[in-house]
Amino acid sequence: MNKNGKRILTFASTSHFFTHFYILIFPVLVLPLSRDLGLPLDKILGLSFLMYLLYGLAAIPWGFISDSTSPRIVMGIGTVIAGSGLIFSGLIRNPNMLTWTLAVTGLGCAAYHLSGLALVSKGIKARGRGMGINGIFGNLGMAAAPFTAGVMNYFLGWRQTLIYLGITGIIAGFLSFIFQFSVPRDEDLQKGEGLKEDNVLKLFLILCVVVLFSGLMYRTYTLVFPAWIEIKLSDLFAEINNLLIGNDPKTLLPESDTLIASIITGFAYVIGMLGQFTGGKIADKWELRSAYLFFWLMALPFLLLARFSSGLWILPFTGLFIFFAMGMQPIENSIYAILTPARWRSVGYGIKFTLTFGIGSLSVFIVKQAEPSIGLDGIILLAAGYLLITAAAALVLRLVHKDQQVKHS
């Protein structure tokens, strides 16, 4: 990998970290916000709807800007906007305004995937490996968000947590303006094996169906995961608190449970990093659609086992689910790169992430409406239903034009 490729991977990975880090801070703070603002859980969950909606719907406009100007500049601007939204969220005093300040963060985070993945897909020959490394940093952001936000909330409160983390992202965004790197507008270093042109559009449309349902699953699960863990393992957390600080009711703070649940969530996403690395290696060797189907079929039973198990058994099953659910991402992004022309690569990824995160944001509304009646256990089952449809659509993707290869050269 030359100097340009190394800079692409460094800054794309850094921005990927902050994108997932920022978008997953809110789920960690759901219960602290509910306690501090005196609002029920479903109302707090609803505050994030616009953030997740813009995270997806703004992807296509950002994609056109990226393909027309520079993916590097779009990536940096997005990180700065996202950090600014967090700062605003920590500063405002009217709870109703949180919807709009969080929306600014969603708008900024929307700029990353289509610009960062365009850089990696066009500028790195070992595309699968590059996608895997880039994906690891996204998972690192997912892992760091619950741990960092949980610890900072424990010591500083949620307002200071948002302000300090927003400042950090703004600094990272400005660094990508200073260092120069680029990719050709109309070329790929990794060409991929050829497909008949008449078949590309059909495969692209089927893949879009897959990512639509996987987006609903992803947002449903990540939105409630920390709170679900906190409630599901509340008895275990009480025992840990007794061991650490005694059983005096005055010392049993709700923030302690949030902290422990945040740490567990973070470790689960670390396992997702191993999945990303594995998926990236496989993407450069296997037929991509076969690998994609395999990962989805493996993820489904582990999510169901996590839902219906109890006690500490929840943790390994959840970890294995996340391994496969996150590990498919380098494979999925590689398929999109092969099915979209280099000239409009950012727009291609914009379509993907509009479906994944934009349509997926509807799950925030669905969860808000369903949680009071079915509880968080029911929400996890809902995520499993989305995952079943996702796996079925991935099977169709593999069976269509099964005589041809979708593979890196």
ZIHUUR-V72153 format. One record per residue. N is the residue number from 1. SS is DSSP state (H for helix, E for strand, L for the rest). NEAR is the number of other C-alpha atoms within 8 Angstrom. D_CENTER is the distance of its C-alpha to the mean C-alpha in whole Angstrom. Layout:
BEGIN
N&SS&NEAR&D_CENTER, N&SS&NEAR&D_CENTER
END
This chain:
BEGIN
1&L&6&27, 2&L&5&29, 3&H&6&28, 4&H&9&26, 5&H&11&24, 6&H&9&23, 7&H&9&23, 8&H&13&20, 9&H&11&18, 10&H&8&19, 11&H&9&18, 12&H&14&15, 13&H&14&13, 14&H&10&14, 15&H&15&13, 16&H&16&9, 17&H&14&10, 18&H&12&11, 19&H&14&8, 20&H&13&5, 21&H&15&9, 22&H&15&10, 23&H&11&8, 24&L&13&8, 25&H&11&11, 26&H&9&13, 27&H&12&12, 28&H&15&14, 29&L&12&17, 30&H&12&17, 31&H&10&21, 32&H&10&22, 33&H&12&22, 34&H&12&23, 35&H&8&26, 36&H&6&27, 37&H&7&27, 38&L&7&29, 39&L&9&26, 40&L&7&26, 41&H&9&22, 42&H&11&22, 43&H&9&23, 44&H&12&20, 45&H&11&17, 46&H&10&19, 47&L&11&18, 48&L&13&15, 49&H&13&15, 50&H&12&16, 51&H&15&13, 52&H&16&11, 53&H&15&14, 54&H&14&14, 55&H&16&10, 56&H&17&11, 57&H&13&15, 58&H&12&16, 59&H&17&14, 60&H&12&17, 61&H&8&20, 62&H&14&18, 63&H&16&18, 64&H&11&22, 65&H&10&22, 66&H&14&20, 67&H&14&23, 68&H&6&26, 69&L&7&26, 70&L&10&23, 71&H&14&20, 72&H&13&20, 73&H&11&22, 74&H&14&19, 75&H&16&16, 76&H&15&18, 77&H&12&19, 78&H&15&16, 79&H&19&15, 80&H&15&18, 81&H&14&18, 82&H&19&15, 83&H&17&17, 84&H&13&20, 85&H&14&18, 86&H&16&17, 87&H&14&21, 88&H&10&22, 89&H&14&21, 90&H&12&22, 91&H&8&26, 92&L&9&26, 93&L&5&28, 94&L&6&28, 95&H&8&25, 96&H&6&25, 97&H&10&24, 98&H&11&21, 99&H&13&20, 100&H&9&21, 101&H&12&20, 102&H&15&16, 103&H&14&16, 104&H&13&17, 105&H&17&14, 106&H&16&12, 107&H&15&15, 108&H&16&14, 109&H&15&10, 110&H&15&11, 111&H&17&13, 112&H&16&11, 113&H&12&10, 114&H&18&13, 115&H&15&15, 116&H&15&14, 117&H&14&14, 118&H&13&17, 119&H&14&18, 120&H&14&17, 121&H&14&18, 122&H&14&22, 123&H&13&23, 124&L&12&22, 125&L&7&25, 126&L&8&23, 127&H&12&20, 128&H&15&18, 129&H&12&19, 130&H&13&17, 131&H&15&14, 132&H&16&14, 133&H&12&15, 134&H&12&12, 135&H&15&10, 136&H&13&11, 137&H&13&11, 138&H&15&7, 139&H&16&8, 140&H&13&10, 141&H&15&9, 142&H&14&7, 143&H&15&11, 144&H&11&12, 145&H&16&11, 146&H&16&13, 147&H&13&16, 148&H&8&16, 149&H&15&16, 150&H&15&18, 151&H&9&21, 152&H&11&21, 153&H&13&21, 154&H&10&24, 155&H&6&26, 156&H&9&26, 157&L&9&24, 158&H&13&21, 159&H&10&23, 160&H&10&24, 161&H&13&20, 162&H&12&19, 163&H&14&21, 164&H&9&21, 165&H&11&18, 166&H&14&18, 167&H&11&21, 168&H&9&19, 169&H&13&17, 170&H&14&20, 171&H&9&22, 172&H&13&19, 173&H&15&19, 174&H&11&23, 175&H&9&23, 176&H&13&21, 177&H&10&24, 178&H&6&27, 179&L&6&26, 180&L&6&27, 181&L&9&25, 182&L&11&25, 183&L&7&25, 184&L&8&27, 185&L&7&27, 186&L&7&28, 187&L&8&28, 188&L&10&25, 189&L&8&26, 190&L&12&25, 191&L&8&27, 192&L&9&26, 193&L&9&29, 194&L&6&30, 195&L&9&30, 196&L&6&32, 197&H&6&31, 198&H&6&32, 199&H&9&30, 200&H&10&27, 201&H&9&26, 202&H&8&26, 203&H&11&24, 204&H&10&21, 205&H&8&22, 206&H&11&21, 207&H&11&18, 208&H&10&17, 209&H&9&18, 210&H&12&16, 211&H&12&13, 212&H&12&14, 213&H&14&14, 214&H&12&11, 215&H&13&9, 216&H&17&12, 217&H&14&11, 218&H&10&8, 219&H&13&8, 220&H&16&11, 221&H&11&11, 222&H&10&8, 223&H&10&11, 224&H&11&14, 225&H&10&13, 226&H&15&14, 227&H&13&17, 228&H&10&18, 229&H&10&18, 230&H&13&21, 231&H&7&23, 232&H&8&23, 233&L&9&24, 234&H&9&26, 235&H&6&29, 236&H&8&28, 237&H&11&27, 238&H&9&30, 239&H&8&32, 240&H&8&30, 241&H&12&31, 242&H&9&34, 243&H&7&35, 244&H&6&33, 245&H&9&35, 246&L&8&37, 247&L&8&38, 248&L&7&39, 249&H&5&37, 250&H&5&37, 251&H&8&35, 252&L&10&32, 253&L&7&30, 254&H&6&27, 255&H&9&25, 256&H&10&26, 257&H&12&24, 258&H&15&21, 259&H&12&21, 260&H&10&21, 261&H&12&19, 262&H&14&16, 263&H&11&18, 264&H&8&17, 265&H&14&13, 266&H&14&13, 267&H&9&15, 268&H&13&13, 269&H&14&10, 270&H&11&13, 271&H&12&14, 272&H&17&11, 273&H&16&12, 274&H&11&15, 275&H&14&14, 276&H&19&12, 277&H&14&16, 278&H&10&17, 279&H&15&16, 280&H&17&16, 281&H&11&20, 282&H&11&20, 283&H&17&19, 284&L&12&22, 285&L&8&25, 286&L&9&24, 287&L&10&24, 288&H&13&21, 289&H&11&21, 290&H&9&23, 291&H&13&20, 292&H&12&17, 293&H&12&19, 294&H&8&20, 295&H&12&17, 296&H&15&16, 297&H&9&20, 298&H&10&19, 299&H&14&16, 300&H&12&18, 301&H&9&21, 302&H&12&19, 303&H&12&17, 304&H&10&21, 305&H&10&22, 306&H&13&20, 307&H&10&21, 308&H&6&24, 309&L&8&25, 310&L&8&26, 311&L&8&26, 312&L&6&25, 313&H&9&24, 314&H&12&21, 315&H&9&20, 316&H&8&20, 317&H&12&19, 318&H&12&16, 319&H&12&16, 320&H&11&17, 321&H&14&15, 322&H&15&11, 323&H&15&13, 324&H&14&14, 325&H&12&11, 326&H&12&9, 327&H&19&12, 328&L&15&12, 329&H&12&10, 330&H&15&13, 331&H&16&15, 332&H&10&14, 333&H&10&13, 334&H&14&17, 335&H&11&18, 336&H&11&17, 337&H&11&19, 338&H&10&22, 339&H&10&22, 340&L&9&22, 341&L&9&25, 342&H&11&24, 343&H&8&25, 344&H&10&23, 345&H&13&20, 346&H&15&18, 347&H&13&19, 348&H&12&18, 349&H&16&14, 350&H&15&15, 351&H&10&16, 352&H&10&13, 353&H&14&10, 354&H&15&13, 355&H&14&13, 356&H&15&10, 357&H&16&9, 358&H&15&12, 359&H&15&14, 360&H&19&11, 361&H&14&12, 362&H&11&15, 363&H&11&14, 364&H&15&15, 365&H&10&18, 366&H&8&19, 367&H&11&18, 368&H&12&20, 369&H&8&23, 370&H&10&22, 371&H&12&22, 372&H&8&25, 373&H&5&27, 374&H&9&25, 375&H&9&23, 376&H&9&20, 377&H&9&21, 378&H&9&22, 379&H&15&18, 380&H&11&17, 381&H&10&20, 382&H&10&18, 383&H&13&15, 384&H&12&17, 385&H&8&19, 386&H&12&16, 387&H&13&16, 388&H&9&19, 389&H&9&19, 390&H&13&17, 391&H&12&19, 392&H&8&22, 393&H&12&21, 394&H&14&19, 395&H&9&23, 396&H&9&25, 397&H&11&23, 398&H&11&24, 399&H&7&28, 400&L&7&28, 401&L&7&30, 402&L&7&30, 403&L&4&33, 404&L&6&31, 405&L&9&28, 406&L&13&25, 407&L&12&25, 408&L&10&25, 409&L&6&28
END
